[in-house]
Amino acid sequence: MAVRVRPMVPFMPEKMPDLSRKPSLILAATRDSLVPREETETLAGLLERGGADVQLRWVDATHAITSEDVAAGKDWVAEKFAD
């Protein structure tokens, strides 16, 4: 399980690890000047290719973490632990 806030793709892996059914939340920002939309979508695709259960959420924000991010992450983790 992972919550990723404004994540970047540090490198392109040669082979993806087995992430089968591993839940992953990506919290991305529409006005992020450091992480372009394409990079976020690339990361989501990489994780999905590895088998992860990816949920991508966009917030109207910059690269800074917001209270909306904290609440979304908290709710998502609570939901996953309830399963």
C-alpha positions as CSV (number, residue, x, y, z in Angstrom):
1,M,0.0,0.0,0.0
2,A,1.3,3.4,-0.9
3,V,0.1,7.0,-0.9
4,R,2.2,9.1,-3.3
5,V,1.9,12.8,-3.2
6,R,3.2,14.8,-6.3
7,P,5.5,11.8,-7.2
8,M,8.1,11.9,-9.9
9,V,9.6,9.2,-12.1
10,P,13.2,9.1,-11.0
11,F,14.2,6.5,-13.6
12,M,12.6,4.1,-16.1
13,P,12.9,0.6,-14.8
14,E,14.0,-2.1,-17.1
15,K,11.6,-4.5,-15.5
16,M,8.7,-3.8,-13.2
17,P,8.5,-5.6,-9.9
18,D,5.4,-7.7,-9.2
19,L,3.0,-5.3,-7.7
20,S,0.0,-7.5,-8.1
21,R,-3.1,-6.1,-6.3
22,K,-1.0,-3.7,-4.3
23,P,-3.1,-0.6,-3.7
24,S,-1.5,2.7,-4.7
25,L,-3.0,6.2,-4.5
26,I,-1.4,9.0,-6.5
27,L,-2.3,12.6,-5.5
28,A,-1.3,14.9,-8.3
29,A,-1.8,18.6,-8.8
30,T,-3.1,20.4,-11.9
31,R,-0.8,23.4,-11.4
32,D,2.4,21.5,-10.4
33,S,5.3,23.3,-11.9
34,L,7.8,20.6,-10.9
35,V,5.9,17.4,-12.0
36,P,4.3,17.6,-15.4
37,R,1.0,15.8,-16.0
38,E,2.7,13.5,-18.5
39,E,5.2,12.3,-15.8
40,T,2.4,11.6,-13.3
41,E,0.5,9.6,-16.0
42,T,3.7,7.7,-16.9
43,L,4.1,6.7,-13.3
44,A,0.5,5.5,-13.0
45,G,1.1,3.5,-16.2
46,L,4.3,1.9,-14.8
47,L,2.6,0.9,-11.6
48,E,-0.3,-0.5,-13.4
49,R,2.0,-2.4,-15.7
50,G,3.5,-4.0,-12.6
51,G,0.0,-5.1,-11.5
52,A,-0.7,-2.4,-8.9
53,D,-4.3,-1.2,-8.2
54,V,-3.7,2.5,-9.0
55,Q,-6.1,5.3,-8.2
56,L,-5.0,8.7,-9.5
57,R,-6.6,11.8,-8.1
58,W,-6.0,15.4,-9.3
59,V,-6.4,18.4,-7.1
60,D,-6.3,22.0,-8.1
61,A,-3.0,22.9,-6.4
62,T,0.7,23.5,-6.9
63,H,3.5,21.1,-5.9
64,A,2.8,21.9,-2.2
65,I,0.9,19.4,-0.2
66,T,-2.5,20.7,0.8
67,S,-5.0,19.8,3.6
68,E,-7.1,18.2,0.8
69,D,-4.2,15.8,0.1
70,V,-3.9,14.9,3.7
71,A,-7.6,14.2,4.0
72,A,-7.8,12.2,0.8
73,G,-4.8,10.1,1.9
74,K,-6.2,9.5,5.3
75,D,-9.6,8.5,4.0
76,W,-8.1,6.2,1.3
77,V,-5.9,4.4,3.9
78,A,-8.8,4.0,6.3
79,E,-10.9,2.6,3.4
80,K,-8.1,0.1,2.5
81,F,-7.6,-1.1,6.1
82,A,-11.4,-1.5,6.4
83,D,-11.4,-4.1,3.7
